[in-house]
Amino acid sequence: MALIVLLLLASFPGGDAVSTLRKTSVLRGASVTIPCHYEDKYKSRVKYWCSGYYWTSCESLKRTDSLITQSDKVSISDDPAQGVFTVTMRGLKTGDTGWYWCAVEIGGYGTPDDRASLYLTVTEDAAVPYVVNPTITGQIGGEVSVQCHYGHPYQSRQKQWCRSGDWSSCQTAGSPGTAGHGSVLITDHTAEGLFSVTVSGLRPEDQGWYWCDIGDQQLPVYLSVTSATTTSQTRVPDNQEKGGGDSGQVLLGLLIACGLLLLLVAALIVTWKMWKRKKEMKRKEEEADRSQRNSTASPIPASDLMYADVSFQKKDSQQKEAAPDPHSGVTYSSLCFLDNTAAPSGPGGVGRAEPSDSDTAAYSAVVHRPR
C-alpha cells in the first residue's frame, strides 16, 4: 500500500515549482496575459502553454523552443532572470473558455512535466472584474496607483493585492500593509465599483507581477520600476501590448503602402499627360508647315501658257540703200492658242503645240524707230 502511495506521489510534479493564477475572466474580443512562475532549477528548461481539462490530453498551443506559429493569437515569452514566462492570448472568443496549463518540460521516461492549471472565462458580462491598464510604471522612491474594477455581484466579495505566485503576500482592502519594501494602501470604493491600490517608496525589487484578487478572480498587473534619470530601467515583456497593438501596426503599414501607390499613380498620370501634350504640339507644328508650303508653291496651270515666235530681220550691210520698204523695220510675232488636249510633253515637262489651220492667230507689229 505504501509503495502504491509513493508511486502516485511520484507521478505528480513537485510542490509549487510552477504556479500561476487560479481563475480569471476577460471580455470577449479582449486580450489577456498570464504569468507563469517557476523555480530557478527550471531556468534552462523548455516552457509551453497547453489547453484541456485533462493533463494527459492537453493540447500544446505554444512553446518557447519553437518559432512555428500554431496559433496567431497566442504568444509566449520567457524571462529567466525573474523566473517567469508569460503567455498572451488575443482576440478571445467565448469558445476559448476552459482550462489551460503553464508547463515546464522535464524530459525522461516516466518523469512527468511540471505544470500548474488555471480556468479562463471569456464572457460578454460587463460586470466581470477588470483592470484598465495592466502595465504600470513608477520611479524609484515614487509611488503608483492601480484601480481594479468590479461589478455589483462582487461588491461584498473580498478584495486583495498580491504578489503574483505568492499567496502569502496578499494584503486585504481596508488594511494598510507592506509588500516587499514598499508601503501598500488598499481602499475599497464600493459605490464606484472599484478598489484602488497605492504602492509608495518604490524600489527596484518591487518590479514584477501582481494580482488584483476579487473574490475568486485574479487580474494580472505588471509593475515596472525605473530610475529617475531614465524612462525604462528594465524591459517590460513584449507581450504586454494592448489588444489593438498589432492591428495598429498593420493599419499603419497599409496606410503607408496606399500612400506610396497613390504617389506612383499620380506620377504616371502626369507623365502621360505631358507626353500627350508634346505629341499634340508636334502634330500641330507639322500641319502648320505643310499648310505654309502649299500656300507658297502655286504652279501656273498649263492651260494659261501662251507661246510667241519672234524673229528679227537684219538689213544686209552690202545692200544698197533703197527706198524704204513699208514693211522694213517691222517685226511680226504670231500668237497661237494651244490645244492642250493633244499637246505632247516638251522639255521641262511643259506642253507645247504647233499652230493649226483651225487656230486663230493674232498679229502685232513692232516698229523700230531710227535714233
KETI-748881 format. One line per 2 residues: number of its first residue (from 0); their letters; for each residue z, y, x of C-alpha. Coordinates in pm, whole numbers, padded with zeros to 5 digits. Example, Ala and Ser with C-alpha at 12.3 -4.5 7.8 and 13.67 -1.06 7.14 Angstrom:
<nodes>
0> as> 00780,-00450,01230; 00714,-00106,01367
</nodes>
This chain:
<nodes>
0> ma> 00000,00000,00000; 00094,00238,00277
2> li> -00232,00155,00451; -00428,00248,00139
4> vl> -00247,00583,00116; -00324,00656,00480
6> ll> -00689,00573,00428; -00703,00801,00124
8> la> -00543,01086,00317; -00789,01039,00600
10> sf> -01077,01083,00360; -00966,01438,00276
12> pg> -01010,01738,00505; -00701,01854,00678
14> gd> -00479,02122,00523; -00608,02478,00488
16> av> -00855,02462,00776; -01113,02605,00532
18> st> -01014,02842,00249; -01179,03077,00001
20> lr> -01139,03222,-00347; -01029,03004,-00633
22> kt> -01219,03171,-00913; -01434,03481,-00953
24> sv> -01664,03633,-01213; -01968,03855,-01192
26> lr> -02200,04022,-01440; -02544,03875,-01497
28> ga> -02805,04027,-01267; -02548,04146,-01012
30> sv> -02463,04014,-00665; -02150,03863,-00514
32> ti> -02034,03797,-00158; -01790,03513,-00095
34> pc> -01579,03500,00226; -01511,03151,00361
36> hy> -01233,03136,00622; -01190,02865,00884
38> ed> -00967,02784,01180; -01054,02855,01541
40> ky> -01138,02492,01605; -01443,02530,01382
42> ks> -01595,02834,01557; -01885,02640,01705
44> rv> -01942,02418,01401; -02224,02448,01153
46> ky> -02123,02605,00823; -02302,02567,00493
48> wc> -02287,02655,00121; -02349,02399,-00149
50> sg> -02315,02364,-00526; -02199,02085,-00751
52> yy> -01896,01964,-00941; -01851,01658,-00721
54> wt> -01837,01693,-00347; -02026,01369,-00296
56> sc> -02323,01508,-00491; -02301,01862,-00359
58> es> -02644,02023,-00304; -02673,02228,00014
60> lk> -02818,02575,-00054; -02788,02746,00285
62> rt> -02684,02655,00641; -02603,02864,00947
64> ds> -02821,02647,01174; -03140,02680,00972
66> li> -03376,02971,00925; -03558,02794,00643
68> tq> -03509,02982,00317; -03432,02728,00048
70> sd> -03334,02999,-00195; -03443,03361,-00169
72> kv> -03132,03486,-00339; -02884,03313,-00105
74> si> -02797,03428,00249; -02527,03316,00492
76> sd> -02370,03486,00797; -02109,03359,01043
78> dp> -01855,03578,01227; -01668,03351,01469
80> aq> -01463,03645,01605; -01293,03687,01267
82> gv> -01309,03319,01173; -01508,03376,00856
84> ft> -01855,03309,00726; -01987,03488,00420
86> vt> -02231,03384,00151; -02419,03636,-00064
88> mr> -02587,03541,-00391; -02818,03796,-00555
90> gl> -02976,03835,-00896; -02734,03594,-01059
92> kt> -02809,03432,-01392; -02580,03268,-01642
94> gd> -02723,02935,-01531; -02568,02996,-01185
96> tg> -02221,02947,-01332; -02047,02647,-01177
98> wy> -01863,02500,-00878; -01951,02594,-00521
100> wc> -01823,02484,-00183; -01759,02651,00153
102> av> -01809,02368,00403; -01789,02308,00779
104> ei> -01990,02023,00926; -01765,01787,01124
106> gg> -02003,01501,01201; -01928,01145,01297
108> yg> -01930,00826,01094; -01651,00816,00835
110> tp> -01542,01175,00906; -01593,01398,00603
112> dd> -01686,01763,00639; -01410,02015,00585
114> ra> -01451,02228,00272; -01298,02447,00002
116> sl> -01422,02491,-00355; -01437,02781,-00597
118> yl> -01562,02838,-00951; -01814,03113,-01014
120> tv> -01871,03255,-01363; -02179,03463,-01442
122> te> -02129,03646,-01770; -02252,03932,-01984
124> da> -01897,04022,-02092; -01829,04381,-01982
126> av> -01454,04311,-01979; -01488,04095,-01667
128> py> -01293,04238,-01367; -01500,04415,-01102
130> vv> -01481,04648,-00802; -01724,04941,-00791
132> np> -01755,04942,-00410; -01669,04609,-00246
134> ti> -01704,04764,00103; -01473,05047,00209
136> tg> -01434,05227,00541; -01137,05414,00688
138> qi> -01045,05566,01022; -00760,05459,01248
140> gg> -00443,05631,01130; -00603,05730,00798
142> ev> -00596,05576,00451; -00831,05422,00200
144> sv> -00816,05360,-00173; -00964,05081,-00384
146> qc> -00996,05070,-00761; -01003,04729,-00927
148> hy> -01124,04748,-01288; -01048,04507,-01571
150> gh> -01097,04478,-01947; -00849,04464,-02232
152> py> -00787,04085,-02205; -00643,04141,-01856
154> qs> -00406,04429,-01933; -00098,04210,-01939
156> rq> -00205,03988,-01651; -00053,04013,-01304
158> kq> -00238,04230,-01051; -00213,04172,-00676
160> wc> -00364,04287,-00347; -00401,04002,-00097
162> rs> -00537,03944,00248; -00827,03705,00199
164> gd> -00738,03346,00281; -00363,03418,00298
166> ws> -00189,03388,-00037; 00146,03466,00123
168> sc> 00029,03823,00195; -00016,03919,-00172
170> qt> 00152,04238,-00296; 00211,04286,-00670
172> ag> 00122,04602,-00863; 00413,04843,-00908
174> sp> 00595,04733,-00591; 00513,04917,-00269
176> gt> 00498,04692,00033; 00321,04636,00361
178> ag> 00016,04433,00453; -00027,04384,00824
180> hg> 00060,04712,00995; -00047,04941,00714
182> sv> 00151,05063,00419; 00022,04945,00081
184> li> 00083,05108,-00256; -00041,04933,-00572
186> td> -00035,05110,-00909; -00149,04965,-01242
188> ht> -00312,05213,-01483; -00332,05007,-01799
190> ae> -00459,05293,-02015; -00757,05336,-01784
192> gl> -00810,04963,-01735; -00772,04958,-01356
194> fs> -00519,04922,-01079; -00550,05120,-00757
196> vt> -00464,05011,-00405; -00393,05269,-00132
198> vs> -00365,05149,00226; -00239,05408,00479
200> gl> -00169,05413,00850; -00474,05201,00924
202> rp> -00502,05005,01247; -00793,04809,01389
204> ed> -00629,04478,01297; -00629,04581,00930
206> qg> -01004,04529,00925; -01119,04228,00731
208> wy> -01144,04072,00388; -00906,04133,00096
210> wc> -00880,04034,-00270; -00809,04220,-00587
212> di> -00630,03940,-00772; -00629,03992,-01152
214> gd> -00490,03702,-01348; -00692,03405,-01224
216> qq> -00981,03614,-01087; -01020,03721,-00723
218> lp> -01252,04010,-00635; -01351,04023,-00265
220> vy> -01326,04358,-00081; -01420,04423,00283
222> ls> -01221,04689,00474; -01380,04838,00786
224> vt> -01160,05040,01025; -01332,05284,01263
226> sa> -01218,05522,01534; -01202,05896,01471
228> tt> -01499,05966,01700; -01739,05706,01559
230> ts> -01864,05617,01219; -01857,05245,01281
232> qt> -01644,05054,01529; -01740,04707,01416
234> rv> -02038,04586,01222; -01993,04521,00855
236> pd> -02152,04185,00765; -02523,04216,00699
238> nq> -02488,04055,00361; -02266,04334,00233
240> ek> -02554,04523,00085; -02570,04635,-00274
242> gg> -02761,04428,-00521; -03066,04659,-00511
244> gd> -03083,04699,-00131; -03364,04451,-00073
246> sg> -03564,04576,-00370; -03526,04936,-00248
248> qv> -03675,04849,00090; -03962,04661,-00073
250> ll> -04031,04957,-00305; -04035,05198,-00011
252> gl> -04282,04973,00174; -04508,04959,-00133
254> li> -04499,05338,-00173; -04596,05388,00192
256> ac> -04880,05137,00161; -05008,05306,-00158
258> gl> -04995,05648,00012; -05199,05525,00308
260> ll> -05451,05365,00073; -05491,05690,-00123
262> ll> -05549,05884,00201; -05816,05634,00305
264> va> -05993,05659,-00032; -05983,06041,-00019
266> al> -06131,06042,00333; -06414,05810,00221
268> iv> -06492,06031,-00080; -06505,06348,00134
270> tw> -06729,06178,00392; -06967,06052,00122
272> km> -06993,06396,-00041; -07067,06565,00294
274> wk> -07339,06307,00370; -07493,06352,00027
276> rk> -07490,06730,00058; -07654,06716,00402
278> ke> -07922,06483,00271; -07995,06715,-00024
280> mk> -08024,07020,00206; -08269,06832,00431
282> rk> -08482,06737,00129; -08496,07099,00012
284> ee> -08598,07219,00357; -08883,06965,00372
286> ea> -09009,07073,00028; -08998,07440,00133
288> dr> -09200,07369,00449; -09457,07167,00259
290> sq> -09495,07443,00000; -09541,07708,00269
292> rn> -09812,07507,00445; -10001,07460,00119
294> st> -09991,07834,00039; -10126,07949,00381
296> as> -10416,07699,00409; -10660,07769,00120
298> pi> -11012,07646,00215; -11314,07818,00070
300> pa> -11490,07600,-00184; -11824,07472,-00067
302> sd> -11983,07594,-00389; -11918,07958,-00288
304> lm> -12101,07935,00052; -12439,08108,00093
306> ya> -12671,08094,00397; -12919,08351,00526
308> dv> -13209,08305,00767; -13255,08625,00964
310> sf> -13546,08663,01209; -13607,08967,01427
312> qk> -13962,09063,01525; -14009,09244,01858
314> kd> -14312,09454,01950; -14524,09331,02241
316> sq> -14486,09558,02539; -14853,09530,02624
318> qk> -14983,09600,02278; -15143,09934,02232
320> ea> -14995,10187,02016; -15134,10175,01682
322> ap> -15080,10338,01365; -14754,10245,01227
324> dp> -14764,09948,01009; -14569,09998,00694
326> hs> -14420,09660,00749; -14323,09711,01113
328> gv> -13958,09762,01194; -13863,09571,00883
330> ty> -13668,09253,00892; -13665,09026,00595
332> ss> -13396,08785,00501; -13404,08522,00239
334> lc> -13103,08417,00040; -13111,08082,-00129
336> fl> -12873,07949,-00386; -12797,07596,-00284
338> dn> -12791,07291,-00499; -12463,07130,-00391
340> ta> -12526,06807,-00565; -12789,06698,-00314
342> ap> -12662,06875,-00007; -12611,06644,00289
344> sg> -12327,06698,00523; -12418,06922,00815
346> pg> -12243,06987,01140; -11879,07072,01093
348> gv> -11874,06898,00760; -12032,07195,00577
350> gr> -12303,07119,00323; -12649,07274,00385
352> ae> -12967,07258,00175; -13327,07376,00219
354> ps> -13472,07607,-00046; -13699,07453,-00306
356> ds> -13955,07584,-00540; -13709,07594,-00816
358> dt> -13464,07802,-00617; -13461,08168,-00686
360> aa> -13489,08382,-00370; -13371,08737,-00334
362> ys> -13511,08959,-00057; -13363,09255,00113
364> av> -13527,09494,00358; -13362,09625,00670
366> vh> -13535,09926,00835; -13473,10014,01198
368> rp> -13498,10394,01242; -13607,10527,01575
370> r> -13342,10710,01779
</nodes>
